[in-house]
Amino acid sequence: MALEFHAVRNHAKAADVVVSLVTTEAVSSDGAGVDPKQLANAGFEGRLAQVHSWPIDGRMSALVGVGDSDDVDMHVIRKAAAQVVRSFGSSRRVSVALPADTTVDALLAGQAVAEGAVLGSYRFDGYKSKAKPPKLKRVDVAGGSGAHAQAALDLGAAIATSQSIARDLVNEPGGSLTAPAFARRAASIARKAGVKVKVWDEAAIKKAKLGGLLGVNRGSTNPPRFVEFTYEPEGKPSSTLALVGKGITFDAGGLSIKTGQGMMTMKCDMGGAAAVVGAMSAMSAAGVTCRVRAFVPMTDNMLGGDATRPGDVLKIRNGKTIEVLNTDAEGRLVLADALSVASEGKPDAIVDLATLTGACMVALGPKIAGLMGNNDSWISQIETAGSNTGERVWHLPLPDDYKKMFESSVADMKNIAGPHGGALTAGLILQEFVGEGIPWAHIDIAGPAFTDSDDAEITKGGTGFGVRLLVDLARNFTPPT
């Protein structure tokens, strides 16, 4: 059962737990309305996600810190709200008061509380024999009622629910979320959200000459799928945004096989596709006014008897050829087809998401995505979306002279370059399949798509990274110049 959110003016007597989000300044000045000695004895200072609770009048009262007032923004409030549900998720109804001494807009703060509460309460336990259903059913946000306050909560809940959809898809084992199963689930999710769906089966993929997708799929006993999504807003949209997501449902590396350790989390190699599916499910709820189209190639990368061999040459949808020297560099092969198809519709801009390179993780670590592209205006919009949503990206270059690194003597290019600059050369390869003159950006989410530990609103496993960014990008989309 999904969490219910209600905008209320004051804490209700029916709430099991009453929480106030407080700054360090509020605590140091007057104890945030609580006996300062009590807080001093507990060591509570109002630091971010710090919790102090005590029973009173038959229920729990609590303070949850948000840190210094100058540092409080939506991201901080989202993290604090996640801590609230982690701490008091065993209660049925929790009421949360927003901090009074910050400059954060109350509606944005409410949206952040809803996002943090949904994401903090996320769990993936369908495969556990003794899974316990969550007890928390309702979260009140006190301090402002009315239609606008409620709409902000509803928006936050819708976006976070879509991110949870992406998490579910990433966390699903690769043996059950095969390409056909992924396509069925994605189509069902999209249709429920009012998004049109077209699923290409293997015959359609062959007819469309998606040589990269077919080449990666050759080692698998599960057929590939290619899924198109179209969100049409009310009225006549003046612009079109295209999304592309890498959908490798499990990556064994092909004949260039990964190590056992390297395969352990490779069910997450469709994190880009999951983010795109999740984001598409939120477009209507988020009130997006541009047309959004999405393209998702789906297959696993296995080692069957007719698997693509190192040295084989694949012909991509746009006619360019790639010599495959490492079958574990497969994401760029399926994305090449998807970017070619996306370009044929002549959208105003394209962005692709992919768990593409370990090199990007080496450069930026596990929490920041790499951002590359061919248009500074478009890059700027994506950077702004990342800043708005707390999904961090860092702009990396695409040096034109690095193209020499993947020159091939038998095809138009190789699918790998040298030992250095792997994230950049992968981006340059993708650029070869973007239609001329179309603003395009690539987001390498190899680091932040999956995590080994809980951290604020992030839960161990698939993170759903990119959903919030894509929704914000679509909500504020302007055709790049």
C-alpha positions in Angstrom: 0.0 0.0 0.0 1.4 3.4 -1.0 2.0 6.1 1.6 -0.7 8.7 1.9 0.3 12.4 2.3 -1.9 15.1 3.7 -1.3 18.8 4.0 -2.6 19.9 7.4 -2.4 23.2 9.3 -1.6 21.6 12.7 -0.6 18.3 14.1 -3.6 16.0 14.5 -4.2 14.2 17.8 -4.5 10.9 15.8 -0.8 11.1 14.8 1.3 8.4 16.5 4.5 10.5 16.2 4.9 14.2 15.9 8.1 15.4 14.4 9.6 18.8 14.0 12.4 19.4 11.5 14.8 21.8 13.2 18.0 23.7 12.4 21.1 23.9 14.6 20.3 27.6 15.2 16.8 26.7 16.5 18.3 24.2 18.9 21.1 26.4 20.1 18.8 29.5 20.7 16.0 28.0 22.7 16.1 24.3 22.3 13.5 24.4 19.5 10.8 24.6 22.1 12.3 21.7 24.1 14.2 21.9 27.4 17.8 22.6 26.4 19.1 20.5 29.2 17.2 17.5 27.8 18.8 18.0 24.4 22.2 18.6 25.9 22.0 15.4 27.8 21.0 13.6 24.7 23.8 15.2 22.6 21.2 16.6 20.2 22.5 19.6 18.2 20.2 19.6 15.2 22.8 18.1 12.8 21.4 16.7 9.5 19.4 13.5 10.1 20.2 13.5 13.9 17.1 12.3 15.8 15.9 12.9 19.4 12.6 11.5 20.6 10.6 11.1 23.8 7.1 10.0 24.8 4.5 12.5 25.8 0.7 12.4 26.2 0.5 8.8 24.9 2.5 9.4 21.7 6.0 10.1 20.6 7.4 13.6 20.0 10.7 14.0 18.1 13.1 16.5 16.7 15.0 15.6 13.5 17.9 17.9 12.5 18.4 19.6 9.2 21.7 21.3 10.0 22.6 24.9 9.6 19.8 27.1 8.2 22.0 28.5 5.5 22.6 25.0 4.1 19.0 23.9 4.1 17.5 23.2 0.7 15.2 20.6 -0.9 18.0 18.0 -0.8 18.5 18.4 2.9 14.8 18.2 3.7 14.5 15.1 1.5 17.3 13.4 3.5 15.7 14.5 6.8 12.3 13.2 5.7 13.9 9.9 4.8 15.4 9.7 8.3 11.9 10.3 9.8 10.4 7.3 8.1 13.5 5.2 8.8 13.2 6.1 12.5 9.5 5.9 12.9 8.3 3.6 10.2 6.9 1.2 12.7 4.1 3.7 13.4 1.0 4.0 11.4 0.7 7.8 11.2 3.4 10.4 11.4 3.1 14.2 11.4 6.0 16.4 10.2 6.4 20.1 10.7 8.8 21.9 8.4 11.6 24.0 9.7 10.5 27.6 10.4 13.8 29.5 10.0 15.0 28.7 6.4 14.5 30.3 3.1 13.2 27.2 1.3 9.9 27.7 -0.3 7.2 25.9 1.7 5.7 24.1 -1.4 9.2 22.9 -2.5 9.8 21.8 1.1 6.6 19.8 1.1 7.5 18.2 -2.2 10.9 17.2 -0.7 9.3 15.7 2.4 7.0 13.5 0.2 10.0 12.4 -1.9 12.2 11.6 1.1 9.4 9.7 2.9 8.6 7.5 -0.1 12.2 6.9 -0.9 13.3 6.3 2.7 10.5 3.8 3.2 11.4 1.8 0.0 12.1 -1.9 0.4 12.5 -4.8 -2.1 11.5 -7.9 -0.2 9.3 -9.9 -2.7 11.8 -12.7 -2.6 12.0 -12.9 1.2 10.1 -15.8 2.8 9.1 -13.7 5.9 8.7 -10.3 4.5 6.8 -7.9 6.8 4.4 -5.4 5.3 5.2 -1.8 6.2 3.2 -0.3 9.0 3.5 3.4 8.1 0.4 4.4 6.1 0.1 8.1 6.4 2.3 11.2 6.6 0.9 14.6 7.5 2.9 17.7 6.7 1.9 20.4 9.1 2.2 24.1 8.6 0.1 24.8 5.5 -3.1 23.3 4.1 -5.0 23.9 0.9 -4.9 22.8 -2.7 -1.4 24.1 -3.5 0.2 22.5 -0.5 -1.5 19.2 -1.3 -0.5 19.4 -4.9 3.2 19.8 -3.9 2.9 16.7 -1.7 1.2 14.7 -4.5 3.9 15.8 -7.0 6.7 14.7 -4.6 5.0 11.3 -4.0 4.4 10.7 -7.7 8.1 11.4 -8.6 9.4 9.3 -5.8 7.0 6.5 -6.6 8.4 6.6 -10.2 11.9 6.4 -8.8 10.8 3.4 -6.7 9.5 1.7 -9.9 13.0 2.1 -11.4 14.5 0.6 -8.2 12.2 -2.4 -8.4 13.2 -3.0 -12.0 17.0 -2.7 -11.2 16.6 -5.0 -8.1 14.8 -7.7 -10.0 17.1 -10.7 -10.7 18.4 -10.9 -14.3 17.1 -14.4 -14.6 13.5 -13.3 -14.1 13.7 -9.8 -15.7 14.7 -11.1 -19.2 14.2 -8.8 -22.1 10.7 -10.0 -22.9 9.7 -9.8 -19.3 11.2 -6.3 -19.0 9.3 -5.2 -22.1 6.0 -6.5 -20.7 6.5 -4.8 -17.3 7.6 -1.5 -18.9 4.6 -1.5 -21.2 2.2 -2.1 -18.4 3.8 0.6 -16.3 3.6 3.1 -19.1 0.1 2.3 -20.2 -1.2 2.8 -16.7 0.4 6.3 -16.8 -1.3 7.2 -20.1 1.9 6.7 -22.1 1.7 5.1 -25.6 3.9 2.0 -26.1 5.2 0.1 -29.0 7.2 -3.1 -28.4 9.4 -4.4 -31.2 9.9 -8.2 -31.1 12.9 -10.0 -32.6 11.4 -10.1 -36.1 10.7 -6.3 -36.0 14.2 -5.7 -34.7 15.7 -7.7 -37.6 13.5 -5.9 -40.1 14.6 -2.5 -38.7 18.3 -3.6 -39.0 19.3 -2.9 -35.4 22.6 -4.7 -35.8 24.1 -3.6 -32.5 21.2 -5.0 -30.5 21.1 -8.2 -32.5 24.9 -8.6 -32.2 24.8 -8.4 -28.4 21.8 -10.7 -28.2 23.5 -13.5 -30.3 24.8 -15.2 -27.2 21.5 -15.4 -25.4 18.6 -17.9 -25.4 16.2 -15.0 -24.6 15.1 -12.9 -27.6 15.7 -9.1 -27.6 13.1 -6.4 -27.4 13.1 -2.7 -28.4 10.5 -0.5 -26.7 9.2 2.9 -27.8 7.3 5.2 -25.5 5.4 8.3 -26.4 4.0 10.8 -23.9 1.6 13.4 -25.5 0.6 16.3 -23.3 -2.8 18.0 -23.7 -2.9 20.5 -26.4 -0.4 20.8 -29.2 3.2 20.5 -27.8 5.7 22.8 -29.5 8.8 20.7 -28.8 9.9 17.1 -28.5 12.4 15.6 -26.0 13.8 12.1 -26.7 15.1 9.8 -23.9 17.3 6.7 -24.5 18.1 4.1 -21.8 20.5 1.2 -21.9 18.6 -2.0 -21.1 21.1 -4.8 -20.6 19.1 -7.0 -18.3 22.2 -9.0 -17.2 25.8 -8.5 -18.3 28.1 -11.5 -18.2 30.5 -9.8 -20.5 29.8 -12.0 -23.5 32.9 -14.0 -24.7 35.0 -11.3 -23.0 33.6 -12.7 -19.8 33.6 -10.8 -16.6 35.0 -12.2 -13.3 32.6 -13.8 -10.8 33.0 -10.7 -8.6 32.4 -8.5 -11.6 29.1 -10.2 -12.4 27.5 -10.0 -8.9 25.7 -6.7 -9.5 25.3 -6.9 -13.2 21.5 -7.1 -13.0 21.8 -3.4 -12.6 23.2 -2.9 -16.1 19.7 -1.8 -17.2 19.7 1.1 -14.7 19.5 3.6 -17.5 16.5 1.9 -19.1 14.8 1.6 -15.6 15.3 5.3 -15.0 13.7 6.1 -18.4 10.7 3.8 -17.7 10.3 5.3 -14.3 10.5 8.9 -15.6 8.0 8.2 -18.4 5.5 7.0 -15.8 5.7 10.4 -14.0 5.3 12.7 -17.0 1.5 13.2 -16.7 1.5 13.6 -12.9 4.4 16.1 -13.2 2.4 18.2 -15.7 5.0 18.0 -18.5 4.0 20.1 -21.4 6.4 19.0 -24.1 6.2 15.7 -26.1 8.5 13.1 -24.7 9.6 10.0 -26.6 11.7 7.2 -25.2 13.7 4.4 -26.8 14.9 1.4 -24.8 16.9 -1.6 -26.3 16.6 -4.7 -24.2 18.8 -7.8 -24.1 21.2 -9.7 -21.8 24.8 -10.2 -22.8 25.6 -13.9 -22.5 28.0 -16.5 -23.9 25.9 -18.9 -26.0 27.3 -20.9 -28.8 26.8 -18.3 -31.5 27.8 -15.3 -29.3 29.5 -12.4 -31.1 33.2 -13.0 -31.3 36.0 -10.4 -30.8 36.8 -9.3 -34.3 33.2 -9.5 -35.6 31.8 -6.5 -37.4 28.3 -5.2 -36.7 26.2 -2.8 -38.8 24.2 -0.3 -36.9 20.8 1.1 -37.9 22.3 4.3 -39.4 24.6 2.2 -41.6 27.8 2.7 -39.7 29.9 -0.4 -38.8 31.7 -1.3 -35.6 34.4 -3.8 -35.1 33.8 -5.6 -31.8 37.1 -6.2 -30.0 35.6 -6.5 -26.5 32.2 -8.0 -26.1 32.0 -6.5 -22.6 31.8 -3.1 -24.2 28.2 -3.9 -25.3 26.2 -1.0 -24.0 27.4 1.4 -26.7 26.4 -1.2 -29.4 22.7 -1.3 -28.3 22.7 2.5 -27.6 24.0 3.1 -31.1 20.9 1.6 -32.6 18.6 3.4 -30.1 20.2 6.8 -30.8 19.9 6.2 -34.5 16.2 5.4 -34.2 15.7 8.4 -31.8 17.4 10.7 -34.3 15.1 9.7 -37.1 12.2 11.4 -35.4 14.2 14.7 -35.4 13.5 15.6 -31.8 14.6 19.0 -30.4 17.1 17.2 -28.1 18.2 13.7 -27.0 19.6 12.5 -23.7 20.7 9.0 -23.0 21.3 7.3 -19.6 23.6 4.3 -19.3 25.6 2.3 -16.8 28.3 2.5 -19.4 31.9 2.5 -18.1 33.9 1.6 -15.0 36.2 4.4 -16.1 33.6 7.0 -15.2 33.4 5.5 -11.7 37.2 5.8 -11.4 36.9 9.5 -12.4 33.9 10.5 -10.4 33.3 7.9 -7.7 30.0 6.1 -6.9 27.7 9.1 -6.4 28.3 11.4 -9.3 27.3 10.7 -13.0 29.4 11.8 -15.9 27.8 14.2 -18.4 29.0 14.6 -22.0 27.4 16.1 -25.0 27.6 18.2 -28.2 25.6 21.3 -27.2 26.5 23.6 -24.3 23.0 25.0 -23.9 21.7 21.4 -23.6 24.4 20.5 -21.1 23.5 23.5 -19.1 19.8 22.4 -18.9 20.9 19.0 -17.6 23.2 20.5 -15.1 20.4 22.6 -13.8 18.1 19.6 -13.5 20.8 17.7 -11.6 21.2 20.7 -9.2 17.4 21.0 -8.8 16.9 17.4 -7.9 20.1 16.5 -6.0 21.2 13.9 -8.7 24.7 15.2 -9.3 26.3 15.2 -12.7 29.7 16.5 -13.8 30.5 17.8 -17.3 33.3 15.9 -19.0 34.8 16.7 -22.4 34.5 14.9 -25.7 37.9 15.7 -27.3 37.7 15.4 -31.0 41.2 14.2 -31.4 40.5 11.2 -29.1 38.5 9.7 -32.0 41.8 8.3 -33.4 41.8 6.0 -30.4 39.0 3.9 -31.8 39.8 3.9 -35.5 39.5 0.5 -37.1 41.3 -1.0 -40.2 38.3 -3.2 -41.1 35.2 -1.1 -40.1 34.2 2.5 -39.5 35.3 2.2 -35.9 36.2 -0.2 -33.0 34.0 -0.5 -30.0 36.9 0.2 -27.6 39.8 2.5 -27.6 43.0 2.5 -25.5 43.5 2.0 -21.8 42.9 5.6 -20.9 39.9 8.0 -21.2 37.4 5.1 -21.4 34.4 7.2 -20.4 35.2 9.9 -23.0 35.9 7.6 -25.9 32.6 5.7 -25.1 30.8 9.0 -25.3 32.6 9.8 -28.6 31.5 6.5 -30.0 27.8 7.2 -29.1 28.1 10.6 -30.7 28.7 8.9 -34.1 25.0 7.7 -34.0 23.3 11.0 -33.2 21.7 12.7 -36.1 23.4 15.8 -37.5 22.4 19.0 -35.8 20.5 17.4 -33.0 21.5 18.5 -29.5 22.5 15.4 -27.5 23.8 14.5 -24.1 25.1 11.3 -22.6 24.9 10.6 -18.8 27.1 7.7 -17.6 25.4 6.5 -14.4 27.7 3.5 -13.8 28.5 4.8 -10.3 25.3 6.1 -8.8 22.9 3.5 -10.3 23.6 1.0 -7.6 24.8 1.1 -4.0 26.0 -1.4 -1.4 24.6 0.5 1.6 21.7 2.7 2.8 22.3 6.5 2.8 19.5 8.9 3.7 16.9 8.5 0.9 19.0 5.9 -0.9 18.4 2.3 -0.1 20.8 -0.5 -0.7 20.5 -1.9 -4.2 19.2 -0.1 -7.2 18.9 3.6 -6.6 16.7 4.7 -9.4 19.2 7.5 -10.1 18.1 9.7 -13.0 14.4 9.6 -12.6 14.1 12.9 -10.7 16.6 14.5 -13.1 14.7 13.4 -16.2 11.3 14.5 -14.9 12.7 17.9 -13.9 14.4 18.2 -17.3 11.1 17.5 -19.1 9.1 19.8 -16.9 11.4 22.7 -17.7 12.5 21.7 -21.2 13.4 24.4 -23.7 14.7 23.5 -27.1 18.5 24.1 -27.0 20.0 26.8 -29.2 
